[in-house]
Amino acid sequence: MATNLSGKRVLITAGPTWVPLDAVRIISNTASGETGILLAQALAQKGARVTLMLGPVKAGYKDNSVKVINFKFFNEFCTLLKNELEKKRYAIIIHSAAVADYAPSGPDKRKKISSGLRALRLNLKPTPKIIDSLRKTNPDSFLIGFKFESDLQRDELIKRANRLMKRAGLDLVVANSLCEKKYTAYLIGAKKHSGPFFSKKSMVKNLVRLI
């Protein structure tokens, strides 16, 4: 990959995605979007033309050097991502968003579920794997994915990251965990890996250097 990022288009996805439980309730996750924001800032400083697709994070994000596309719901994200990739060719795509793995199926989600029920059983169905479609639609992009596991040790974490890289045709995977409540990340390539890094800032600095 060329070391000069000046003028290159970079697309970053970050933050959580919502799926509706009913008309007023959602299922989400605790992703903060911090990693994607740090990456957007660092790559923009290198001269890249950065677009950040950001889910519903608490503080939001505004930066004149970064184009920000906000989204909330999974289906909304899929549509916006598809439209963005159809409009522009990106040299680098970094998919760090914590995409919902499951969504409720069954009852009409436009209606509010009664709060007076004695018990509520949810039927969940898998959502489409966005990461698996990126190589097919963007054959020339440098693709970076993220593999997060809450409590895996190094060897198993790297093994799962390698499986993701092969399955989705990625160039690089950021494998991270919170094992023993401590952030740990590795940068996994086809031939070698680097790390561990014990902060998001350190990981981002080294990832940008690799890119």
C-alpha positions as YAML, in Angstrom:
chain: A
units: angstrom
residues:
- id: 1
  name: MET
  ca: [0.00, 0.00, 0.00]
- id: 2
  name: ALA
  ca: [1.35, 3.46, -0.87]
- id: 3
  name: THR
  ca: [2.67, 5.42, 2.07]
- id: 4
  name: ASN
  ca: [1.38, 8.76, 0.74]
- id: 5
  name: LEU
  ca: [-2.25, 9.13, 1.85]
- id: 6
  name: SER
  ca: [-2.71, 12.65, 0.49]
- id: 7
  name: GLY
  ca: [-5.94, 12.86, -1.49]
- id: 8
  name: LYS
  ca: [-6.85, 9.19, -1.08]
- id: 9
  name: ARG
  ca: [-10.46, 8.44, -0.25]
- id: 10
  name: VAL
  ca: [-10.95, 6.57, 3.05]
- id: 11
  name: LEU
  ca: [-14.30, 5.28, 4.34]
- id: 12
  name: ILE
  ca: [-14.60, 4.44, 8.04]
- id: 13
  name: THR
  ca: [-17.64, 2.93, 9.75]
- id: 14
  name: ALA
  ca: [-17.92, 3.30, 13.52]
- id: 15
  name: GLY
  ca: [-20.24, 3.15, 16.50]
- id: 16
  name: PRO
  ca: [-23.24, 0.95, 17.31]
- id: 17
  name: THR
  ca: [-26.25, 0.10, 15.17]
- id: 18
  name: TRP
  ca: [-29.79, -0.07, 16.51]
- id: 19
  name: VAL
  ca: [-32.45, -2.63, 15.63]
- id: 20
  name: PRO
  ca: [-36.07, -1.91, 16.59]
- id: 21
  name: LEU
  ca: [-37.75, -4.07, 19.20]
- id: 22
  name: ASP
  ca: [-41.04, -2.27, 18.74]
- id: 23
  name: ALA
  ca: [-42.21, 1.27, 17.89]
- id: 24
  name: VAL
  ca: [-40.32, 2.88, 20.80]
- id: 25
  name: ARG
  ca: [-37.76, 0.32, 22.03]
- id: 26
  name: ILE
  ca: [-34.45, -0.76, 20.53]
- id: 27
  name: ILE
  ca: [-31.71, -3.37, 20.91]
- id: 28
  name: SER
  ca: [-28.22, -1.91, 20.77]
- id: 29
  name: ASN
  ca: [-24.69, -2.39, 22.13]
- id: 30
  name: THR
  ca: [-22.14, -0.41, 24.10]
- id: 31
  name: ALA
  ca: [-19.82, 0.60, 21.23]
- id: 32
  name: SER
  ca: [-18.59, 4.18, 21.67]
- id: 33
  name: GLY
  ca: [-17.28, 4.88, 18.16]
- id: 34
  name: GLU
  ca: [-14.02, 6.10, 19.72]
- id: 35
  name: THR
  ca: [-11.74, 3.95, 17.56]
- id: 36
  name: GLY
  ca: [-13.36, 5.09, 14.33]
- id: 37
  name: ILE
  ca: [-13.19, 8.74, 15.39]
- id: 38
  name: LEU
  ca: [-9.50, 8.42, 16.31]
- id: 39
  name: LEU
  ca: [-8.81, 6.80, 12.94]
- id: 40
  name: ALA
  ca: [-10.72, 9.52, 11.08]
- id: 41
  name: GLN
  ca: [-8.72, 12.23, 12.82]
- id: 42
  name: ALA
  ca: [-5.36, 10.53, 12.27]
- id: 43
  name: LEU
  ca: [-5.96, 9.77, 8.59]
- id: 44
  name: ALA
  ca: [-7.31, 13.25, 7.88]
- id: 45
  name: GLN
  ca: [-4.12, 14.67, 9.39]
- id: 46
  name: LYS
  ca: [-2.19, 12.58, 6.86]
- id: 47
  name: GLY
  ca: [-4.08, 14.29, 4.04]
- id: 48
  name: ALA
  ca: [-6.64, 11.57, 3.30]
- id: 49
  name: ARG
  ca: [-10.17, 12.48, 2.21]
- id: 50
  name: VAL
  ca: [-12.04, 10.78, 5.03]
- id: 51
  name: THR
  ca: [-15.72, 9.89, 5.23]
- id: 52
  name: LEU
  ca: [-16.87, 8.67, 8.65]
- id: 53
  name: MET
  ca: [-20.16, 6.77, 8.92]
- id: 54
  name: LEU
  ca: [-21.01, 7.09, 12.60]
- id: 55
  name: GLY
  ca: [-23.72, 5.36, 14.59]
- id: 56
  name: PRO
  ca: [-25.66, 6.85, 17.53]
- id: 57
  name: VAL
  ca: [-22.83, 7.60, 19.96]
- id: 58
  name: LYS
  ca: [-23.33, 9.73, 23.03]
- id: 59
  name: ALA
  ca: [-21.23, 12.78, 22.19]
- id: 60
  name: GLY
  ca: [-21.56, 12.73, 18.41]
- id: 61
  name: TYR
  ca: [-18.72, 14.08, 16.30]
- id: 62
  name: LYS
  ca: [-18.06, 17.12, 14.12]
- id: 63
  name: ASP
  ca: [-14.85, 17.86, 12.24]
- id: 64
  name: ASN
  ca: [-14.44, 20.16, 9.25]
- id: 65
  name: SER
  ca: [-11.70, 17.91, 7.86]
- id: 66
  name: VAL
  ca: [-13.91, 14.79, 7.93]
- id: 67
  name: LYS
  ca: [-17.22, 14.17, 6.16]
- id: 68
  name: VAL
  ca: [-19.56, 12.64, 8.74]
- id: 69
  name: ILE
  ca: [-22.62, 10.56, 7.80]
- id: 70
  name: ASN
  ca: [-24.77, 9.80, 10.84]
- id: 71
  name: PHE
  ca: [-27.03, 6.79, 11.15]
- id: 72
  name: LYS
  ca: [-28.96, 4.97, 13.86]
- id: 73
  name: PHE
  ca: [-30.66, 1.81, 12.62]
- id: 74
  name: PHE
  ca: [-29.13, -1.25, 10.95]
- id: 75
  name: ASN
  ca: [-31.27, -1.03, 7.82]
- id: 76
  name: GLU
  ca: [-30.53, 2.68, 7.53]
- id: 77
  name: PHE
  ca: [-26.81, 1.97, 7.80]
- id: 78
  name: CYS
  ca: [-26.97, -0.70, 5.08]
- id: 79
  name: THR
  ca: [-28.74, 1.67, 2.69]
- id: 80
  name: LEU
  ca: [-26.38, 4.59, 3.36]
- id: 81
  name: LEU
  ca: [-23.31, 2.37, 3.01]
- id: 82
  name: LYS
  ca: [-24.54, 0.90, -0.28]
- id: 83
  name: ASN
  ca: [-25.28, 4.36, -1.67]
- id: 84
  name: GLU
  ca: [-21.90, 5.73, -0.58]
- id: 85
  name: LEU
  ca: [-19.96, 2.88, -2.17]
- id: 86
  name: GLU
  ca: [-21.94, 3.20, -5.39]
- id: 87
  name: LYS
  ca: [-21.22, 6.94, -5.63]
- id: 88
  name: LYS
  ca: [-17.48, 6.89, -4.87]
- id: 89
  name: ARG
  ca: [-14.45, 4.64, -5.19]
- id: 90
  name: TYR
  ca: [-12.58, 4.33, -1.91]
- id: 91
  name: ALA
  ca: [-8.91, 3.36, -1.77]
- id: 92
  name: ILE
  ca: [-9.32, 2.23, 1.85]
- id: 93
  name: ILE
  ca: [-12.35, 0.94, 3.73]
- id: 94
  name: ILE
  ca: [-12.14, 0.46, 7.51]
- id: 95
  name: HIS
  ca: [-15.18, -1.34, 8.90]
- id: 96
  name: SER
  ca: [-15.05, -0.80, 12.67]
- id: 97
  name: ALA
  ca: [-18.77, -0.32, 13.34]
- id: 98
  name: ALA
  ca: [-20.29, -2.68, 15.92]
- id: 99
  name: VAL
  ca: [-22.99, -3.98, 13.62]
- id: 100
  name: ALA
  ca: [-26.00, -5.71, 15.15]
- id: 101
  name: ASP
  ca: [-25.68, -9.48, 14.75]
- id: 102
  name: TYR
  ca: [-29.34, -10.21, 15.43]
- id: 103
  name: ALA
  ca: [-32.69, -8.52, 14.91]
- id: 104
  name: PRO
  ca: [-36.16, -9.39, 16.25]
- id: 105
  name: SER
  ca: [-38.46, -11.30, 13.93]
- id: 106
  name: GLY
  ca: [-42.16, -11.87, 14.14]
- id: 107
  name: PRO
  ca: [-44.59, -9.20, 15.43]
- id: 108
  name: ASP
  ca: [-45.09, -5.84, 13.72]
- id: 109
  name: LYS
  ca: [-42.32, -3.59, 15.10]
- id: 110
  name: ARG
  ca: [-44.34, -0.48, 14.29]
- id: 111
  name: LYS
  ca: [-46.52, -1.19, 17.32]
- id: 112
  name: LYS
  ca: [-45.57, -0.75, 20.97]
- id: 113
  name: ILE
  ca: [-45.37, -3.94, 23.00]
- id: 114
  name: SER
  ca: [-47.54, -3.71, 26.10]
- id: 115
  name: SER
  ca: [-45.67, -2.99, 29.33]
- id: 116
  name: GLY
  ca: [-48.14, -5.10, 31.32]
- id: 117
  name: LEU
  ca: [-46.99, -8.51, 30.11]
- id: 118
  name: ARG
  ca: [-45.89, -11.03, 32.76]
- id: 119
  name: ALA
  ca: [-43.18, -12.34, 30.42]
- id: 120
  name: LEU
  ca: [-41.85, -11.48, 26.98]
- id: 121
  name: ARG
  ca: [-40.14, -13.93, 24.66]
- id: 122
  name: LEU
  ca: [-38.10, -12.59, 21.75]
- id: 123
  name: ASN
  ca: [-37.37, -14.45, 18.53]
- id: 124
  name: LEU
  ca: [-34.16, -13.18, 16.94]
- id: 125
  name: LYS
  ca: [-32.82, -13.79, 13.44]
- id: 126
  name: PRO
  ca: [-29.26, -13.18, 12.17]
- id: 127
  name: THR
  ca: [-28.64, -9.98, 10.24]
- id: 128
  name: PRO
  ca: [-26.67, -10.03, 6.96]
- id: 129
  name: LYS
  ca: [-22.87, -9.96, 7.43]
- id: 130
  name: ILE
  ca: [-21.87, -6.63, 5.90]
- id: 131
  name: ILE
  ca: [-18.16, -7.44, 6.19]
- id: 132
  name: ASP
  ca: [-18.61, -10.44, 3.89]
- id: 133
  name: SER
  ca: [-19.99, -8.32, 1.05]
- id: 134
  name: LEU
  ca: [-17.34, -5.58, 0.93]
- id: 135
  name: ARG
  ca: [-14.72, -7.44, -1.12]
- id: 136
  name: LYS
  ca: [-17.27, -8.43, -3.77]
- id: 137
  name: THR
  ca: [-18.42, -4.86, -4.30]
- id: 138
  name: ASN
  ca: [-15.01, -3.21, -3.76]
- id: 139
  name: PRO
  ca: [-12.42, -5.53, -5.32]
- id: 140
  name: ASP
  ca: [-9.66, -2.90, -5.49]
- id: 141
  name: SER
  ca: [-10.04, -1.36, -2.02]
- id: 142
  name: PHE
  ca: [-7.66, -2.02, 0.88]
- id: 143
  name: LEU
  ca: [-10.09, -3.59, 3.35]
- id: 144
  name: ILE
  ca: [-9.67, -3.53, 7.11]
- id: 145
  name: GLY
  ca: [-12.08, -5.33, 9.44]
- id: 146
  name: PHE
  ca: [-12.38, -5.63, 13.21]
- id: 147
  name: LYS
  ca: [-12.78, -8.75, 15.31]
- id: 148
  name: PHE
  ca: [-13.86, -8.10, 18.89]
- id: 149
  name: GLU
  ca: [-14.17, -10.80, 21.53]
- id: 150
  name: SER
  ca: [-14.86, -9.82, 25.11]
- id: 151
  name: ASP
  ca: [-12.65, -12.33, 26.92]
- id: 152
  name: LEU
  ca: [-10.39, -14.33, 24.60]
- id: 153
  name: GLN
  ca: [-6.69, -14.90, 25.14]
- id: 154
  name: ARG
  ca: [-4.12, -14.05, 22.45]
- id: 155
  name: ASP
  ca: [-3.89, -17.30, 20.46]
- id: 156
  name: GLU
  ca: [-7.63, -17.88, 20.08]
- id: 157
  name: LEU
  ca: [-8.26, -14.21, 19.33]
- id: 158
  name: ILE
  ca: [-5.67, -14.24, 16.53]
- id: 159
  name: LYS
  ca: [-7.03, -17.54, 15.21]
- id: 160
  name: ARG
  ca: [-10.54, -16.07, 14.89]
- id: 161
  name: ALA
  ca: [-9.16, -12.92, 13.28]
- id: 162
  name: ASN
  ca: [-7.39, -15.06, 10.66]
- id: 163
  name: ARG
  ca: [-10.61, -16.91, 9.92]
- id: 164
  name: LEU
  ca: [-12.43, -13.61, 9.41]
- id: 165
  name: MET
  ca: [-9.66, -12.32, 7.13]
- id: 166
  name: LYS
  ca: [-9.86, -15.38, 4.88]
- id: 167
  name: ARG
  ca: [-13.65, -15.56, 4.86]
- id: 168
  name: ALA
  ca: [-14.20, -11.89, 4.01]
- id: 169
  name: GLY
  ca: [-11.13, -11.37, 1.83]
- id: 170
  name: LEU
  ca: [-9.68, -8.69, 4.10]
- id: 171
  name: ASP
  ca: [-6.20, -7.21, 3.85]
- id: 172
  name: LEU
  ca: [-5.92, -6.57, 7.58]
- id: 173
  name: VAL
  ca: [-7.87, -7.36, 10.75]
- id: 174
  name: VAL
  ca: [-7.77, -5.52, 14.06]
- id: 175
  name: ALA
  ca: [-8.29, -8.22, 16.69]
- id: 176
  name: ASN
  ca: [-9.21, -6.74, 20.05]
- id: 177
  name: SER
  ca: [-10.56, -7.87, 23.38]
- id: 178
  name: LEU
  ca: [-11.26, -6.77, 26.92]
- id: 179
  name: CYS
  ca: [-9.79, -9.84, 28.56]
- id: 180
  name: GLU
  ca: [-9.62, -9.21, 32.32]
- id: 181
  name: LYS
  ca: [-11.17, -5.80, 31.57]
- id: 182
  name: LYS
  ca: [-8.00, -4.64, 29.84]
- id: 183
  name: TYR
  ca: [-8.03, -3.40, 26.25]
- id: 184
  name: THR
  ca: [-5.70, -5.48, 24.10]
- id: 185
  name: ALA
  ca: [-5.36, -5.33, 20.31]
- id: 186
  name: TYR
  ca: [-3.34, -7.01, 17.57]
- id: 187
  name: LEU
  ca: [-2.97, -6.05, 13.90]
- id: 188
  name: ILE
  ca: [-3.31, -9.21, 11.84]
- id: 189
  name: GLY
  ca: [-2.04, -9.39, 8.27]
- id: 190
  name: ALA
  ca: [-1.80, -12.29, 5.85]
- id: 191
  name: LYS
  ca: [1.86, -12.98, 6.68]
- id: 192
  name: LYS
  ca: [2.52, -11.35, 10.04]
- id: 193
  name: HIS
  ca: [0.90, -9.62, 12.98]
- id: 194
  name: SER
  ca: [1.93, -6.88, 15.39]
- id: 195
  name: GLY
  ca: [1.01, -6.05, 18.96]
- id: 196
  name: PRO
  ca: [-0.17, -6.27, 21.58]
- id: 197
  name: PHE
  ca: [-1.31, -2.67, 21.96]
- id: 198
  name: PHE
  ca: [-2.90, -1.72, 25.25]
- id: 199
  name: SER
  ca: [-4.76, 1.45, 24.26]
- id: 200
  name: LYS
  ca: [-6.89, 2.51, 21.31]
- id: 201
  name: LYS
  ca: [-4.58, 5.46, 20.63]
- id: 202
  name: SER
  ca: [-1.56, 3.18, 20.40]
- id: 203
  name: MET
  ca: [-3.40, 0.74, 18.14]
- id: 204
  name: VAL
  ca: [-4.59, 3.55, 15.85]
- id: 205
  name: LYS
  ca: [-1.10, 5.06, 15.61]
- id: 206
  name: ASN
  ca: [0.35, 1.73, 14.52]
- id: 207
  name: LEU
  ca: [-2.55, 0.93, 12.17]
- id: 208
  name: VAL
  ca: [-2.13, 4.28, 10.39]
- id: 209
  name: ARG
  ca: [1.59, 3.57, 10.08]
- id: 210
  name: LEU
  ca: [0.82, 0.23, 8.41]
- id: 211
  name: ILE
  ca: [-1.69, 1.77, 6.02]
...
